[in-house]
Amino acid sequence: METTEPRVKNKRRGRPTNGPLESLKVKLWFWAVAGRVGATTGYALEKYFSPETVKPGPNGGTIRSCRFDKYKRGEHVPDPALVDRIESEFPGTKLFLEHPFWTIAKTPLTDIEEFYIQLSNLRPEISELLFFSPINRGRMPVRRMTGPYGTIEDLIKESDWDALTACIGLIQEAKYLYSNEPGYLQHCLERYTRRTLGVFLPAISQQPFPRIAHELFSYLRENFLNRPQDEAWIRKLDSTNLDGHIYVYQSMLLIIEDLDIFKHYYFAPHSCLHLAESHLNGALILKIQRLFMSGNFHEVPKLPEIKNLTRCLRRWEKKRIAEGHTDKFSGQ
């Protein structure tokens, strides 16, 4: 039995969140931390990180501050001291609060200089598609202007959070720069929104994004993806099966890892998915899973599709390593 009243006085639970985007940011951080701890509840995280605030209550219950429950619901921003303490034990969790995405996806765009600086903080393979080198961190970078056809086509090959951030950035930038050119703006948005959806679906299959996938999709749809005049596009957005896409992309990564296709990546980076999905369709994934479950795993590498996939991904890996790519969240 657990009770939350009276609560332990807690002066450092953090300020209330400001709007849906910041709420999503805190939720994502909570699930990133929970995943590292191996927990799913605010109670478990509070007991792990702040055991002094969890006290015995009447009738065998518990009295506690419930601050991690507020983070889970996206109601309060965690105190910086707590964030730093958790980062020291679980490196990489703080990035979920500080990633440039949260600045790039904030509407409306008002400070183009800060906007470009944040975009330039994405990993080099992404930022160098957007800006001329050298990029001096913290200073206004020089933008590469390639129109609606160049950069976006390269971004769809990356399929991670940085690539999604850059795609959202292109939509934001187009609205900011071409608001007085409605015809050209519409042309840019038609291309950018389709490609952004194509990057979003594999990107959110990586943990802990599935935990906020539906809320994040709703936010991006409302602010960036909607084109109300295009009925076919609206129907496509309405019919997008997020859970189905997450399952398929996660299955692809598990198959690649179980087959030890990569020689240098311990975990398959998400940026390989644009190649994997050209070889692994739903029917093949089900066939492979049946072979796994029936104990015939040794038959999987013999499949012609898997042989082709292996050759393709190993060539890609060799080139990727030679170019010094720095995919984040890939686990290497």
C-alpha positions as CSV (number, residue, x, y, z in Angstrom):
1,M,0.0,0.0,0.0
2,E,1.3,3.5,-0.9
3,T,0.1,6.9,0.1
4,T,1.5,10.2,-1.1
5,E,-0.1,12.5,1.7
6,P,1.3,14.1,3.6
7,R,4.2,14.4,1.3
8,V,7.9,14.8,2.2
9,K,8.7,18.5,1.8
10,N,10.8,18.9,-1.3
11,K,12.2,22.3,-2.3
12,R,14.2,21.0,-5.2
13,R,11.7,19.2,-7.3
14,G,12.1,21.8,-10.1
15,R,9.9,24.4,-11.7
16,P,6.7,23.6,-13.7
17,T,7.2,22.8,-17.4
18,N,6.4,25.5,-19.9
19,G,4.2,24.0,-22.7
20,P,4.0,20.7,-24.5
21,L,7.5,20.6,-25.9
22,E,9.2,21.1,-22.6
23,S,6.9,18.5,-21.1
24,L,8.0,16.0,-23.8
25,K,11.6,16.8,-23.1
26,V,11.3,15.9,-19.4
27,K,9.3,12.8,-20.2
28,L,12.0,11.6,-22.6
29,W,14.7,12.3,-20.0
30,F,12.7,10.3,-17.4
31,W,12.5,7.3,-19.7
32,A,16.1,7.5,-20.6
33,V,17.1,7.5,-16.9
34,A,14.5,4.7,-16.1
35,G,15.9,2.6,-18.9
36,R,19.4,2.8,-17.5
37,V,18.2,2.0,-14.0
38,G,15.9,-0.8,-15.2
39,A,12.8,0.8,-13.8
40,T,9.4,2.0,-15.0
41,T,7.9,4.0,-12.1
42,G,8.6,7.3,-10.4
43,Y,8.6,5.4,-7.1
44,A,11.4,3.2,-8.2
45,L,13.5,6.1,-9.4
46,E,12.9,8.1,-6.2
47,K,13.9,5.2,-4.1
48,Y,17.1,4.7,-6.2
49,F,18.2,8.4,-6.4
50,S,16.5,10.0,-3.3
51,P,15.9,7.2,-0.7
52,E,15.9,9.9,2.0
53,T,12.5,11.2,0.7
54,V,10.9,7.8,0.8
55,K,9.6,7.2,4.4
56,P,7.3,4.6,6.0
57,G,3.7,5.8,6.3
58,P,0.7,4.7,8.3
59,N,-0.8,1.3,7.7
60,G,2.3,-0.1,6.0
61,G,2.1,2.6,3.3
62,T,4.8,5.0,2.0
63,I,5.1,8.7,2.2
64,R,7.3,10.3,-0.4
65,S,7.9,13.5,-2.5
66,C,6.6,12.0,-5.8
67,R,8.9,14.3,-7.7
68,F,9.9,11.6,-10.2
69,D,6.3,11.0,-10.8
70,K,6.0,14.6,-11.9
71,Y,9.0,14.1,-14.3
72,K,7.3,11.0,-15.7
73,R,4.2,13.1,-16.4
74,G,6.2,16.0,-17.7
75,E,4.9,18.4,-15.1
76,H,8.1,19.7,-13.6
77,V,11.7,20.3,-14.9
78,P,14.2,18.4,-12.9
79,D,16.6,20.3,-10.7
80,P,20.0,20.9,-12.4
81,A,21.8,19.4,-9.5
82,L,19.8,16.2,-9.7
83,V,20.4,16.0,-13.5
84,D,24.1,16.4,-13.0
85,R,24.2,13.8,-10.3
86,I,22.3,11.3,-12.5
87,E,24.6,12.1,-15.4
88,S,27.6,11.3,-13.3
89,E,26.3,7.8,-12.7
90,F,24.6,7.3,-16.1
91,P,26.5,9.3,-18.7
92,G,24.5,10.4,-21.7
93,T,21.2,10.9,-19.9
94,K,21.7,14.7,-19.7
95,L,21.8,14.9,-23.5
96,F,18.1,14.1,-23.6
97,L,17.5,17.5,-21.9
98,E,20.1,19.5,-23.8
99,H,19.8,18.2,-27.3
100,P,19.4,20.9,-30.0
101,F,16.1,19.4,-31.0
102,W,14.3,21.2,-28.2
103,T,15.4,24.6,-29.5
104,I,14.9,23.7,-33.2
105,A,11.4,22.4,-32.6
106,K,10.2,25.4,-30.6
107,T,7.7,27.6,-32.4
108,P,7.7,30.3,-33.6
109,L,11.3,30.8,-34.8
110,T,12.4,34.2,-33.6
111,D,16.2,34.1,-33.2
112,I,17.8,32.8,-36.5
113,E,21.4,33.2,-35.1
114,E,20.7,31.0,-32.1
115,F,18.7,28.6,-34.3
116,Y,21.7,28.1,-36.7
117,I,24.1,27.8,-33.7
118,Q,22.0,25.0,-32.3
119,L,21.8,23.2,-35.7
120,S,25.6,23.5,-36.0
121,N,25.9,21.5,-32.7
122,L,24.5,18.3,-34.3
123,R,27.0,15.6,-35.1
124,P,29.5,16.6,-37.8
125,E,28.0,14.3,-40.5
126,I,24.7,16.3,-40.2
127,S,26.0,19.8,-39.4
128,E,28.4,19.8,-42.4
129,L,25.5,19.1,-44.7
130,L,24.0,22.4,-43.5
131,F,27.0,24.7,-43.0
132,F,30.3,25.4,-44.5
133,S,33.4,24.3,-42.6
134,P,35.0,25.1,-40.3
135,I,32.2,25.3,-37.8
136,N,33.2,27.3,-34.8
137,R,31.1,26.1,-31.9
138,G,29.1,28.9,-30.3
139,R,29.4,31.2,-33.2
140,M,27.1,31.9,-36.1
141,P,27.9,29.3,-38.9
142,V,27.7,30.0,-42.6
143,R,24.7,28.3,-44.1
144,R,24.9,26.1,-47.2
145,M,21.8,27.0,-49.3
146,T,21.0,24.0,-51.5
147,G,17.3,24.5,-52.1
148,P,14.6,21.9,-51.4
149,Y,16.4,19.0,-53.2
150,G,19.9,18.7,-51.8
151,T,20.3,18.4,-48.0
152,I,17.0,16.7,-47.3
153,E,17.9,13.8,-49.6
154,D,21.1,13.2,-47.6
155,L,19.3,13.4,-44.3
156,I,17.0,10.5,-45.0
157,K,20.0,8.2,-45.1
158,E,20.8,9.0,-41.4
159,S,17.5,8.1,-39.6
160,D,18.5,9.2,-36.1
161,W,17.6,12.1,-33.7
162,D,20.2,14.5,-35.2
163,A,18.8,13.8,-38.7
164,L,15.3,14.4,-37.5
165,T,16.3,17.6,-35.8
166,A,17.9,18.8,-39.1
167,C,14.7,18.0,-41.0
168,I,12.6,20.0,-38.6
169,G,15.2,22.7,-38.9
170,L,14.7,22.9,-42.7
171,I,10.9,23.2,-42.2
172,Q,11.4,26.0,-39.7
173,E,13.9,27.8,-41.8
174,A,11.7,27.6,-44.9
175,K,8.7,29.1,-43.0
176,Y,11.0,31.9,-41.7
177,L,12.7,32.8,-44.9
178,Y,10.0,32.3,-47.5
179,S,6.8,33.5,-45.7
180,N,6.5,36.1,-48.4
181,E,6.9,33.6,-51.3
182,P,3.9,31.2,-50.7
183,G,4.4,29.3,-53.9
184,Y,8.0,28.5,-53.2
185,L,7.3,27.8,-49.6
186,Q,4.6,25.3,-50.5
187,H,7.0,23.6,-52.8
188,C,9.6,23.3,-50.1
189,L,7.2,22.1,-47.5
190,E,5.7,19.4,-49.7
191,R,9.2,17.9,-50.1
192,Y,10.4,18.5,-46.6
193,T,7.4,17.1,-44.8
194,R,7.4,13.8,-46.7
195,R,11.1,13.3,-46.1
196,T,10.8,14.3,-42.4
197,L,8.1,11.6,-41.8
198,G,10.5,9.1,-43.5
199,V,13.3,10.1,-41.0
200,F,10.9,10.3,-38.0
201,L,9.6,6.7,-38.2
202,P,13.0,4.9,-37.9
203,A,14.3,7.5,-35.4
204,I,11.6,7.0,-32.9
205,S,12.2,3.2,-32.8
206,Q,15.3,3.8,-30.7
207,Q,14.9,3.7,-27.0
208,P,13.6,5.6,-25.1
209,F,11.6,7.4,-27.9
210,P,8.8,4.8,-28.2
211,R,7.7,5.9,-24.8
212,I,6.7,9.4,-26.2
213,A,6.2,8.5,-29.8
214,H,2.5,9.2,-30.1
215,E,2.8,12.6,-28.2
216,L,5.9,13.6,-30.2
217,F,4.1,12.7,-33.5
218,S,1.1,14.8,-32.5
219,Y,3.3,17.8,-31.7
220,L,5.3,17.5,-34.9
221,R,2.2,17.0,-37.0
222,E,0.5,20.1,-35.5
223,N,3.5,22.4,-35.9
224,F,5.5,21.0,-38.9
225,L,3.9,18.2,-40.8
226,N,0.4,19.4,-41.5
227,R,-0.6,20.5,-45.0
228,P,-4.3,21.0,-44.6
229,Q,-4.8,21.6,-48.3
230,D,-3.4,18.3,-49.3
231,E,-6.1,15.7,-48.5
232,A,-3.9,12.7,-49.6
233,W,-1.2,13.8,-47.3
234,I,-3.6,14.2,-44.4
235,R,-4.9,10.7,-45.0
236,K,-1.4,9.4,-44.9
237,L,-0.7,11.0,-41.6
238,D,-4.0,9.7,-40.2
239,S,-3.2,6.2,-41.3
240,T,0.4,6.2,-40.0
241,N,0.8,3.2,-37.7
242,L,3.5,4.3,-35.2
243,D,3.5,1.1,-33.2
244,G,3.8,-1.0,-36.3
245,H,6.7,1.0,-37.7
246,I,8.5,0.9,-34.3
247,Y,8.1,-2.9,-34.2
248,V,9.4,-3.4,-37.7
249,Y,12.5,-1.1,-37.3
250,Q,13.3,-2.6,-33.9
251,S,13.0,-6.1,-35.5
252,M,15.4,-5.1,-38.2
253,L,18.0,-3.9,-35.7
254,L,17.7,-7.1,-33.6
255,I,18.1,-9.3,-36.7
256,I,21.2,-7.4,-37.8
257,E,22.7,-7.7,-34.3
258,D,21.8,-11.4,-33.8
259,L,23.4,-12.2,-37.1
260,D,26.7,-10.4,-36.2
261,I,26.6,-8.6,-39.5
262,F,28.7,-5.7,-38.3
263,K,32.4,-6.1,-37.4
264,H,33.0,-2.8,-35.6
265,Y,29.6,-1.7,-34.3
266,Y,28.6,-3.5,-31.1
267,F,25.1,-2.3,-31.6
268,A,23.7,-1.6,-35.1
269,P,23.5,2.2,-35.6
270,H,20.1,3.6,-36.7
271,S,21.8,5.1,-39.7
272,C,21.9,1.7,-41.3
273,L,18.1,1.4,-41.5
274,H,17.7,3.1,-44.8
275,L,19.7,0.3,-46.3
276,A,18.2,-2.5,-44.2
277,E,14.6,-1.7,-45.1
278,S,15.4,-2.2,-48.8
279,H,16.3,-5.9,-48.0
280,L,14.1,-6.7,-45.0
281,N,10.3,-6.5,-45.6
282,G,7.6,-7.6,-43.2
283,A,7.2,-11.0,-44.7
284,L,10.9,-11.7,-44.5
285,I,11.1,-10.5,-40.9
286,L,8.2,-13.0,-40.0
287,K,10.0,-15.8,-41.8
288,I,13.2,-15.1,-39.9
289,Q,11.4,-14.9,-36.6
290,R,9.8,-18.3,-37.3
291,L,13.2,-19.8,-38.0
292,F,14.5,-18.3,-34.8
293,M,11.6,-19.7,-32.7
294,S,11.8,-23.2,-34.3
295,G,15.5,-23.5,-33.5
296,N,16.6,-23.2,-37.1
297,F,18.7,-20.0,-36.6
298,H,21.5,-21.5,-38.7
299,E,19.2,-21.4,-41.8
300,V,18.8,-17.5,-41.6
301,P,22.3,-16.6,-42.9
302,K,21.7,-18.8,-45.9
303,L,18.7,-16.9,-47.1
304,P,19.6,-15.0,-50.4
305,E,18.1,-11.8,-49.0
306,I,20.3,-12.0,-45.9
307,K,23.4,-12.7,-47.9
308,N,22.7,-9.5,-50.0
309,L,21.9,-7.6,-46.8
310,T,25.2,-8.7,-45.2
311,R,27.3,-7.7,-48.2
312,C,25.5,-4.3,-48.4
313,L,25.9,-3.4,-44.7
314,R,29.5,-4.5,-44.5
315,R,30.4,-2.3,-47.4
316,W,28.5,0.5,-45.8
317,E,30.2,-0.1,-42.4
318,K,33.7,-0.1,-44.0
319,K,33.0,3.2,-45.7
320,R,31.4,4.6,-42.5
321,I,34.4,3.7,-40.3
322,A,36.9,5.1,-42.9
323,E,35.0,8.4,-43.0
324,G,35.1,8.6,-39.2
325,H,31.3,8.9,-38.6
326,T,30.1,9.6,-35.1
327,D,26.6,8.2,-34.9
328,K,25.1,9.0,-31.5
329,F,23.1,6.5,-29.5
330,S,24.6,3.7,-31.7
331,G,26.2,2.1,-28.7
332,Q,29.7,1.8,-30.3
